[in-house]
Amino acid sequence: MRKFIVSGFADEFDGSLKAQIGGFRGLGIDYMEVRFVNGRHIADFSEDEVKELKAQLDVNNISVSAVGSYFGKSALNDGMNELLEKLERVCRYANILGAEYVRIFSFYPRVSKGFCEADVKEVYERLEKMLAVAEKYNVTLCHESEYGTYGDSPERCLELMEYFDGRMKCVFDAESFLTDKNDLISSYDMLKDYVVYFRIKECTGDARIEEILTKHAEKSKEPTFVSLEPRSVEFWKKDEGEETISGECSREKFSDAAHRLFGILERIEN
């Protein structure tokens, strides 16, 4: 049985849906994490446009692993009503696309000095409202850490997971934890019971991706999504002692990252 299923943000490969489909088919990637399609975020699509997107993906045998929303990547100063309206729309779209997961974040504080007690309380209240919307559609919200948001450390991620008692799951993003120089193996061990999704970004060789995925393969009973977001291939190059490359992603960089990830997974699964 496969331990991992490769997916990715297709808009990191190309902006056009036609190119995204062709690129993923050529790379042997059968799942797509939907975010921007033809230059527009999926949250701004009409329902008919989402149905047409689903039809095009079906014809090309591509499934949707998750919807990559930006919800929660905003300050607590911002209103909540519009976010909840858009979240409800995106959850409906996730149902149409056959996606179980919607990626979310856990908000920035009102001021740059950090989270006061009232801010923390509001973070939990907002996430509870978001979970209530998602659960109406049998969609699982997956929290992704982002520097500066409430859940930007493994300890706070675990706090969120435990508080919501499994209703919310974890996207393990090694790059975000490296920002504060967290030990990644300890971070994974802390969150492993809640991890249903891995984000592979522009990490350095310190990301220890193969080691973490190997540990996960040993414990997981179901295949887990591993989703590419390679805005650069610095993570891969530094592992091999090569010159690092940074900058915006291209088809070549995405393809390079995909081949390297497939190599890691082959070593783990064989």
WOBELCOR-V202327 format. One record per pair of residues at least 12 apart in sequence whose ideal C-beta (glycine too) atoms are under 10 Angstrom apart, sorted by sequence separation. I is the first residue (numbers start at 1). J is the second residue. If there is no record, write none. Layout:
# WOBELCOR-V202327
i=[I,I]
j=[J,J]
This chain:
# WOBELCOR-V202327
i=[8,20,37,71,90,107,110,145,158,172,232,233,234,10,37,70,71,109,143,144,157,174,200,213,232,233,234,10,13,20,69,90,109,127,143,157,173,174,177,198,232,233,8,17,38,71,72,87,107,108,145,157,172,198,231,232,8,13,20,34,37,70,71,107,127,154,157,172,231,232,233,7,17,20,50,69,87,106,143,151,195,209,231,232,233,236,6,20,69,106,143,154,170,198,231,232,8,10,13,17,19,34,37,71,107,151,157,172,184,230,231,233,234,237,17,18,34,106,107,157,170,171,172,188,192,229,230,233,236,240,6,8,10,11,12,15,16,17,32,69,83,106,143,170,195,228,232,233,236,239,6,7,10,11,15,16,17,42,68,69,105,154,169,170,172,184,231,233,235,6,7,8,9,10,11,12,15,16,34,67,104,127,141,153,154,170,171,172,176,178,183,184,185,188,189,192,230,231,233,236,237,5,6,7,8,9,10,11,12,15,43,67,69,83,106,126,127,152,153,169,170,171,172,173,174,175,184,188,192,195,196,230,233,236,5,6,7,8,9,10,11,15,32,42,69,143,145,151,152,169,170,171,172,173,174,175,176,178,181,183,184,187,188,195,229,230,232,235,236,239,5,7,9,10,11,31,41,42,43,67,104,123,124,140,141,142,143,144,145,153,154,168,169,170,171,172,173,174,175,177,178,185,189,193,196,198,199,200,201,209,228,230,231,7,9,10,11,41,42,43,67,80,104,123,140,141,142,143,144,145,146,149,152,153,155,166,169,170,171,172,173,174,175,176,184,185,188,192,197,198,199,200,201,202,203,207,209,230,233,236,11,32,41,43,66,102,122,123,140,141,142,143,144,145,147,148,152,154,166,169,170,171,172,173,175,178,184,188,192,196,197,198,199,200,201,202,207,229,230,236,41,64,78,140,142,144,145,147,153,154,158,161,174,175,178,195,196,197,198,199,200,201,202,203,205,206,207,210,228,11,30,32,34,64,67,73,77,78,104,120,142,143,145,146,147,152,154,157,161,164,173,174,177,178,185,197,198,199,200,201,202,204,205,209,228,230,30,31,32,33,34,35,66,68,71,72,73,74,76,77,102,119,145,147,148,162,175,201,202,203,204,205,207,208,230,30,31,32,33,34,35,36,64,65,67,71,72,73,75,76,77,78,102,135,144,145,147,154,155,158,161,162,174,175,202,203,204,205,206,207,228,24,29,30,31,32,33,34,35,64,65,66,67,68,69,70,71,72,73,74,75,76,77,101,123,127,131,134,146,147,154,157,158,161,174,201,202,203,204,205,206,228,31,32,33,34,35,63,64,65,66,67,68,69,70,71,72,73,74,75,76,77,114,115,134,145,153,154,157,160,161,173,174,201,202,204,205,227,17,21,25,30,31,33,34,35,63,64,65,66,67,68,69,70,72,73,75,76,102,115,124,128,132,145,154,155,158,174,200,203,204,205,226,17,21,24,25,29,32,63,64,65,66,67,68,69,71,72,75,112,114,120,124,127,128,131,154,155,158,200,203,205,20,24,25,64,66,67,75,102,104,106,123,127,131,145,153,154,157,205,18,21,22,24,100,101,102,103,104,105,106,108,130,157,174,226,17,21,50,54,58,76,91,100,101,102,103,104,105,106,107,108,109,120,124,128,205,226,17,20,21,43,50,53,57,58,94,99,100,101,102,103,104,105,106,108,109,124,127,128,172,204,21,57,99,101,103,105,107,108,109,115,127,172,18,20,43,44,47,50,51,54,76,80,84,87,88,91,95,100,107,108,145,202,43,46,50,53,54,76,83,87,90,91,94,95,105,106,107,202,43,45,49,50,53,54,75,76,87,89,90,91,92,93,94,95,105,106,107,108,172,202,41,44,45,47,50,51,80,84,88,91,92,94,105,106,202,43,47,50,51,76,80,83,84,87,88,91,93,94,105,106,145,10,42,43,46,50,76,83,86,87,90,91,92,104,105,202,42,45,84,85,88,91,143,213,217,41,47,80,84,88,90,43,76,80,83,87,91,106,214,218,42,72,106,143,202,209,210,213,217,10,42,74,87,142,172,209,213,216,217,142,144,210,214,215,72,87,106,142,143,145,171,172,173,175,210,213,214,7,42,71,72,142,144,202,209,210,213,214,7,34,140,171,173,175,201,213,7,8,9,11,140,142,178,200,210,211,5,7,10,72,200,210,6,7,9,34,71,175,5,34,175,200,69,174,200,71,106,34,198,104,200,32,34,33,105,32,104,31,33,35,101,103,72,100,33,71,101,103,72,73,67,69,72,66,69,73,75,66,68,72,75,76,67,69,73,74,66,68,70,73,72,72,72,142,9,103,101,100,101,103,68,66,101,103,100,101,66,66,68,65,66,68,65,65,66,68,65,33,33,12,7,9,7,8,8,9,33,7,4,6,31,33,35,31,32,33,31,33,29,29,27,4,3,3,4,3,4,3,2,3,13,4,12,3,5,8,12,13,3,5,7,8,9,10,11,12,3,4,5,6,7,8,9,12,1,2,3,4,5,6,7,8,9,1,2,3,4,5,6,7,8,9,1,2,4,5,6,8,9,3,27,26,29,27,23,27,22,26,29,24,27,28,23,27,28,19,23,26,27,29,29,24,28,14,23,27,12,13,14,12,13,14,11,12,13,12,13,9,13,14,12,13,12,13,10,13,9,12,13,8,8,8,6,8,6,6,4,4,6,4,5,4,3,2,4,3,4,3,2,1]
j=[20,32,49,83,102,119,122,157,170,184,244,245,246,23,50,83,84,122,156,157,170,187,213,226,245,246,247,24,27,34,83,104,123,141,157,171,187,188,191,212,246,247,23,32,53,86,87,102,122,123,160,172,187,213,246,247,24,29,36,50,53,86,87,123,143,170,173,188,247,248,249,24,34,37,67,86,104,123,160,168,212,226,248,249,250,253,24,38,87,124,161,172,188,216,249,250,27,29,32,36,38,53,56,90,126,170,176,191,203,249,250,252,253,256,37,38,54,126,127,177,190,191,192,208,212,249,250,253,256,260,27,29,31,32,33,36,37,38,53,90,104,127,164,191,216,249,253,254,257,260,28,29,32,33,37,38,39,64,90,91,127,176,191,192,194,206,253,255,257,29,30,31,32,33,34,35,38,39,57,90,127,150,164,176,177,193,194,195,199,201,206,207,208,211,212,215,253,254,256,259,260,29,30,31,32,33,34,35,36,39,67,91,93,107,130,150,151,176,177,193,194,195,196,197,198,199,208,212,216,219,220,254,257,260,30,31,32,33,34,35,36,40,57,67,94,168,170,176,177,194,195,196,197,198,199,200,201,203,206,208,209,212,213,220,254,255,257,260,261,264,31,33,35,36,37,57,67,68,69,93,130,149,150,166,167,168,169,170,171,179,180,194,195,196,197,198,199,200,201,203,204,211,215,219,222,224,225,226,227,235,254,256,257,34,36,37,38,68,69,70,94,107,131,150,167,168,169,170,171,172,173,176,179,180,182,193,196,197,198,199,200,201,202,203,211,212,215,219,224,225,226,227,228,229,230,234,236,257,260,263,39,60,69,71,94,130,150,151,168,169,170,171,172,173,175,176,180,182,194,197,198,199,200,201,203,206,212,216,220,224,225,226,227,228,229,230,235,257,258,264,70,93,107,169,171,173,174,176,182,183,187,190,203,204,207,224,225,226,227,228,229,230,231,232,234,235,236,239,257,41,60,62,64,94,97,103,107,108,134,150,172,173,175,176,177,182,184,187,191,194,203,204,207,208,215,227,228,229,230,231,232,234,235,239,258,260,61,62,63,64,65,66,97,99,102,103,104,105,107,108,133,150,176,178,179,193,206,232,233,234,235,236,238,239,261,62,63,64,65,66,67,68,96,97,99,103,104,105,107,108,109,110,134,167,176,177,179,186,187,190,193,194,206,207,234,235,236,237,238,239,260,57,62,63,64,65,66,67,68,97,98,99,100,101,102,103,104,105,106,107,108,109,110,134,156,160,164,167,179,180,187,190,191,194,207,234,235,236,237,238,239,261,65,66,67,68,69,97,98,99,100,101,102,103,104,105,106,107,108,109,110,111,148,149,168,179,187,188,191,194,195,207,208,235,236,238,239,261,52,56,60,65,66,68,69,70,98,99,100,101,102,103,104,105,107,108,110,111,137,150,159,163,167,180,189,190,193,209,235,238,239,240,261,53,57,60,61,65,68,99,100,101,102,103,104,105,107,108,111,148,150,156,160,163,164,167,190,191,194,236,239,241,57,61,62,101,103,104,112,139,141,143,160,164,168,182,190,191,194,242,56,59,60,62,138,139,140,141,142,143,144,146,168,195,212,264,56,60,89,93,97,115,130,139,140,141,142,143,144,145,146,147,148,159,163,167,244,265,57,60,61,83,90,93,97,98,134,139,140,141,142,143,144,145,146,148,149,164,167,168,212,244,62,98,140,142,144,146,148,149,150,156,168,213,60,62,85,86,89,92,93,96,118,122,126,129,130,133,137,142,149,150,187,244,86,89,93,96,97,119,126,130,133,134,137,138,148,149,150,245,87,89,93,94,97,98,119,120,131,133,134,135,136,137,138,139,149,150,151,152,216,246,86,89,90,92,95,96,125,129,133,136,137,139,150,151,247,89,93,96,97,122,126,129,130,133,134,137,139,140,151,152,191,57,89,90,93,97,123,130,133,134,137,138,139,151,152,249,90,93,132,133,136,139,191,261,265,90,96,129,133,137,139,93,126,130,133,137,141,156,264,268,93,123,157,194,253,260,261,264,268,62,94,126,139,194,224,261,265,268,269,195,197,263,267,268,126,141,160,196,197,199,225,226,227,229,264,267,268,62,97,126,127,197,199,257,264,265,268,269,63,90,196,227,229,231,257,269,64,65,66,68,197,199,235,257,267,268,63,65,68,130,258,268,65,66,68,93,130,234,65,94,235,260,130,235,261,133,168,97,261,168,264,97,99,99,171,99,171,99,101,103,169,171,141,169,103,141,171,173,143,144,139,141,144,139,142,146,148,140,142,146,149,150,142,144,148,149,142,144,146,149,149,150,151,225,103,197,196,196,197,199,171,171,225,227,225,227,196,197,199,197,225,227,225,226,227,229,227,197,199,201,197,199,198,199,200,201,225,200,198,200,225,227,229,226,227,228,227,229,227,228,228,213,213,214,216,216,217,217,217,218,228,220,228,220,222,225,229,230,221,223,225,226,227,228,229,230,222,223,224,225,226,227,228,231,221,222,223,224,225,226,227,228,229,222,223,224,225,226,227,228,229,230,223,224,226,227,228,230,231,226,251,251,254,254,251,255,251,255,258,254,257,258,254,258,259,251,255,258,259,261,262,258,262,249,258,262,248,249,250,249,250,251,249,250,251,251,252,249,253,254,253,254,254,255,254,257,254,257,258,254,257,258,258,261,261,262,261,262,265,264,265,265,265,265,268,268,269,269,269,269]
